[in-house]
Amino acid sequence: MQKIIPPRNCVLMKKESINNTSIRDFNSIARGNQDVEVYLFNMFDKYSLLQRLQELPFSKKEYWVIAGSAMVLHGFRPQTHDIDLGCSTLLADKLEQQGYVVSCCEDGTRKILYSEDVEIFENWVEGTVEIIGGVPVVCADGLIQMKKKLGRKKDLADIALIKKMKSIT
């Protein structure tokens, strides 16, 4: 999924905070300052994340929650802006046959854009999968391993946060 990076001097607002005011109204207000745009984005807390995951028509044996969403479900972070899932080859095949947008990762596995807020990565898992709130989630140690492999600055910060939170409990 292509991420929109807002330009400088922009206002970020959650969709649920708009209260029946249209994006056009917000952009009109923002135009008083010519360089301001309004970008809307979803944020998922644990409750809304579990709700969204329960809506997915997938067998719990064919997918698991990874990345930022797993951080939220484990309680390491309060919110995430999207949902990343790992999936079996069988589910990846089904989604590709159904016409979802599929791209190839460097390792030859597939990345599927399921919706505006859900990306699915074929066979991406480290460690074990456990059930949290009725959905399959990569374990905390597996999450650390996955984030180490990514090695981005934000992933290294997440690893530090996971380790800190685990040492407190």
N, C-alpha and C positions, 0 to 999 in steps of 0.2 A: 504494500500500500504506500503510495507516495504521500509523504508528510508535507503539510503546508507549513512553511516557516513564516510567521508573520513578520512584516517589516518593522522598523523602528516606529515609535510613536503610535502603537496600536493598542487597542483595548481588547482583552480576552475576557469573555463572559461564558459562564455555563449556560446551556440551553434552559435548564430548569429554573434559572434565576431571572428569566426574561419576563414572565408574567403577562402573556398575551400581547406583548409589544413586538411588532414585526422587525425583522432585520433591516428592512428599508427605513423604518422609523429611527432605529439606532444609527444607521449609517447617515441619515439626514442630520441627526443631532451631532454626530461626529464630524460632519463636514464643516461645522463652525470652525473647527481646527482642520485645515485642508489636508494635513498629513496623517489623519487618524482613520483607521478602518476598524470595524468590529468583526472579530472572528469568533464563531461559536464552536464549542467543543464539549463532548460528553466527558464526565468523570464518573468512574464506577467505584463506589465504596463496596465493602464486603457484601452488604445486603443486595444492592442493585446488580452487582456482579453475579451473585448466585442466582438471582432472578433471571438475568439474561442467559446464563448458562443452562438453566432449566428449560428455557424456550427452544434451545437447539435440538434439532431432530436426530441427533446422533446417539448411537449406542454408547454407553459409558465404558464399554470394552474397547472402543475404537478411537478414543481421544483422551487427552489429559491436558490440564492447565499448566502453562509454563510462564516464564518471564515475569513482568510486572504484575500480572493477574495472580500468579502464584504468590508473589510477595504480599499482596493484599489478603489473600485467603489464609496465609500463614500468620498474618498479623504484623508483618514487618513494615508495612507501609499502609497509610490510611486509604489511598485512592490510586487508580491508574486510569489512563486516558483511552486505552484500547484493550482488547483481549487477544492474547496469543495462545494458540493451542498446538500441541503436538498431536499427530494422528497416525494410525496404521496405514500401511500401503493400500489395504482394502478400501478404507474410507477415502484416501486420496484418489484412487481409481474411480470411485463412485462420483466424487465431486467433479473430477475432470470430465467424466462422461456426461454429467448434468450441465456442462458448459461454463463452470466457474472459471475465472481468470487464473491461469496457472503459469508460474515462472519456474525456472530451474535454478537451484542453489549451486554454489561452487562444488559441493560434494556430490552433485547429481540427484539429490532429493528434490522434491517439489515444494513450492510455497504457493498456497492457494488463498486468493483474496475472496473470502466468503461473503463479507459485507463491509460496510463503511467502518465498522468497529471491530471486526474479527478477521484475523489472519491465522492460517493453519499451516504448520510445517510438518512435512512427512517424516516420520520416524525420528523426530528430534526429542531425545530424552536421555538423561543421565540419572543414575541412581534408581530408586524405586518410585512407584506411584502409590499414593495413599488417598483415602477418601476424606474430604473435608466438606462439611455441609451437604453431603450427598453427591459430590462431584469428584472425579479423579484429578489429583493434583500432584505434580512432581514434588518429591520430598525436599526438605531444606538443603540437605547435603548435595542432592542432585542439582538443585538450583544454583548452588555455589559453583559446582563443576561447569555447568552450562555458561554461567556468567564469566568464569575464568577463560573459557574458550573464546568467548566474544571479545574480552579484553578491552572494551571501550571504557573511557573514563567513568561514565555513569554506571557501568557494570561493576567496576572496581569499588565504587562508592557503595553500591548495593551489597557487595560481598562484605564490606566493612560493617554495614548496618546489620546484616543478618548475623554475623559473628557477635556483634555487640549485643543484639537482642537475645541471642541464644545464651550468652553468658549471664544475662540478667535472670533468665528463667530457670 
